[in-house]
Amino acid sequence: MSVLIYFCFDWPKEAMGDALFNNAKTNEAGGIYLFTDHQHAALYIEKHTQRMTAFGAKNIICKIFDVNDKLTKITYGYL
């Protein structure tokens, strides 16, 4: 089963970097990443959290979700 990681963090105004989504009014940024399994997702969380902390991100929230493959296929999602 595929798994999804949700990241959200407070992004300092002075930091420059890529984010898949952001809210300039609240200085929040984050992203959603798809992985083949929990093991690879957990490794990415560790690596990405260290990198974001080095850039000055605070209050980092990471959540892993199982992807509902059946519903994703019904809505023509890509897996």
C-alpha positions as CSV (number, residue, x, y, z in Angstrom):
1,M,0.0,0.0,0.0
2,S,1.2,3.5,-0.8
3,V,1.8,6.0,2.0
4,L,1.6,9.8,2.0
5,I,3.6,12.2,4.2
6,Y,2.2,15.6,5.1
7,F,4.6,18.2,6.2
8,C,3.8,21.6,7.7
9,F,6.1,24.1,9.4
10,D,6.6,27.7,10.4
11,W,8.8,29.2,7.7
12,P,10.9,32.1,8.7
13,K,10.4,35.2,6.5
14,E,14.1,35.6,5.9
15,A,14.6,32.1,4.6
16,M,14.5,31.3,0.9
17,G,13.6,27.9,-0.4
18,D,11.2,25.7,-2.2
19,A,7.8,24.7,-0.8
20,L,5.0,22.9,-2.4
21,F,2.5,25.2,-0.7
22,N,2.8,28.2,1.5
23,N,0.7,30.9,3.3
24,A,2.6,34.2,3.4
25,K,0.2,35.7,5.9
26,T,0.9,33.0,8.5
27,N,4.5,32.2,7.5
28,E,3.5,28.5,7.0
29,A,4.8,26.2,4.3
30,G,4.7,22.5,3.6
31,G,4.3,19.7,1.2
32,I,2.8,16.4,0.4
33,Y,4.9,13.5,-0.8
34,L,4.0,10.0,-2.0
35,F,6.1,6.9,-1.1
36,T,5.8,3.2,-1.8
37,D,6.0,2.2,1.9
38,H,6.3,3.4,5.5
39,Q,10.0,2.7,5.7
40,H,11.0,5.0,2.8
41,A,8.5,7.7,4.2
42,A,10.1,7.5,7.6
43,L,13.6,7.9,6.2
44,Y,12.5,10.9,4.2
45,I,10.9,12.5,7.2
46,E,14.2,12.2,9.1
47,K,16.2,13.7,6.3
48,H,13.8,16.5,5.4
49,T,13.2,17.5,9.0
50,Q,16.9,17.9,9.6
51,R,17.2,20.0,6.4
52,M,14.2,22.2,7.2
53,T,15.5,22.8,10.8
54,A,18.9,23.9,9.3
55,F,17.0,26.5,7.2
56,G,15.3,27.8,10.3
57,A,11.9,26.1,10.1
58,K,10.1,25.6,13.4
59,N,7.1,23.7,14.7
60,I,7.6,21.0,12.1
61,I,4.6,18.6,11.8
62,C,5.0,15.4,9.9
63,K,2.2,12.8,9.5
64,I,2.2,9.6,7.5
65,F,-1.1,8.4,6.0
66,D,-2.0,5.3,4.2
67,V,-3.3,6.0,0.7
68,N,-6.8,4.7,0.0
69,D,-5.9,3.0,-3.3
70,K,-9.5,2.1,-4.2
71,L,-10.8,5.6,-3.9
72,T,-7.8,7.1,-5.6
73,K,-8.4,4.9,-8.6
74,I,-12.1,5.9,-8.7
75,T,-11.1,9.6,-8.8
76,Y,-8.4,8.9,-11.5
77,G,-5.5,9.7,-9.1
78,Y,-2.0,8.6,-10.0
79,L,-0.4,5.9,-7.9
